[in-house]
């Protein structure tokens, strides 16, 4: 898969912060459906974005706050044919968890779906998953839906 080194837009096209709860993962996924429509993202690319974002948000819900709730922030911006999505939290960071309820396939799945995946901390020391997706324009004359 090609790697796209693009500049993240100075102001994201989309920002959302919600409590890191399971029901809010669906809210974020639904919001990305609307964002995809607004930015004219092709359906096949949007399906990959929504799945990867769902996985990243689920990781926040399951792993970030073992002793309670905390914020889950999502931002996205389209620039030079690439959609950059950042999911962040103020939790304990990306640590191995032997008692994890999942199968540990979320990050490998995201890496397969995205053109680029970076894990780390931002300038405020918040855990951050940064994903870049190549957005191929819909060829003229083809339906988008």
N, C-alpha and C positions, 0 to 999 in steps of 0.2 A: 504494500500500500504506500502511495507517495506520502512523504512527510511535508507538511506545509508550515514554513516558518513565517507567520504573518504577525503583524502588529495588532495587538488587541485594541479595539476602539477606546478612545479616551473616556467616552461616556457610553456605558452599555446600552443596548437597545431594550434591555429587559433586566429588571432587578426585583427580587422577591425574598423576603425574610419571614419565615414562619417557625412556630415551635416544632422541634424535631419529633414529630409523632407520626405513627404509621398512616393515619388518615390524611396527613398533609402531603405524603408522597404522591397520592392520586391527584391532589390539587396542583402540584407542580407539573405532573405529567399532562394534565388537562391544559394548564397555562401554556405549555410548550406546543400543544396542538394549535392554539390560537396564535402564538408567536410564529410558528411555521407558516400559517396562512398569511399573516401580516407581512412576512418577509419573503413570501412566495418560494418557500423551500419545497423542492419536489417530494412527493409522498414517500418514495423509497428512502431518501436521505432522512426525512423527518422521523420515520419509523426507527431508524438506527439511533438518532439523537434521543428520542423519547425513551428507548430501552436503556441506553447508557445513563441518562440522567436519572431514571428510575433506580437503577442499580446504585449509583453514587449516593442518592438521597436515602435509599434503604440502608446503606452502610452507615450513614450518619445516625439514623434512627436506632440501629442495632448496636453500634459500637461507641459512639461519641460520648454519651452521657450515661454511664452505668448507674449513677446515683440520682437520676431524675431528668427533668427536661432541660433543654437549652435551645438556642436558636440554630436554625439551618438556613443558610443564605445561598441563593442561586442567582447568577447573573449570566447574561449572554449578549454577544454582539457579533454582527456580520460585517466582515471587512475583507476585501480582495478575494471573494469567493470562498471564504472559510468562516465557519461559525465557531466562535470560541465560547465555551461554557465553563463556568467556574462554580463548583459546589463547595461551600466552606462551612465550618462549624468552630465553636470555641471549646470543643471537648478535649479528650485526652490524647488525641493524635492517632496515627495509624500504628497500632501495636498488635502483635500476634495475640490471639485470644483462644486458648485451648478449649474453652467451653462454648465456643461460638455456635449459635443455632443454625447458621448457614453452612453451605458446602465449601465456601471459600472461592467461589467461581466469579464473584462480582467484578473484581478488578481485571482479571484476565479477559472477561467478556467485554468490558469497556475498552480494553486495549485492542481487541479485535475489531470493534465497531468504529473507533475513532482513528483519525489519521495520526494523532499525537495524544499522549497521555502523560501528565506530570503530576507527581504527588509531592506534597511538601507543606511548608508553612508560608503564609503571606507576611507582609510587613507588620502586621499586628499580632503575629505569632498564632494565628488561627490555622487550623488544619485546612488544607485546600487540595481539591482534585480539579485539575485543569485539563479540559478535553478540547481538541480541535477537530472539526469535521469538515471535510471537503464538500462543498455544496455545488454540485454540477447543475448548471441552468437547464431548465426544461427546453428541449429543442423546439423551435417554433413549429407550430402546426400540430403538436402533440397535446392531448388533454392533460391537465394537471391533476385531475381527480379520478 
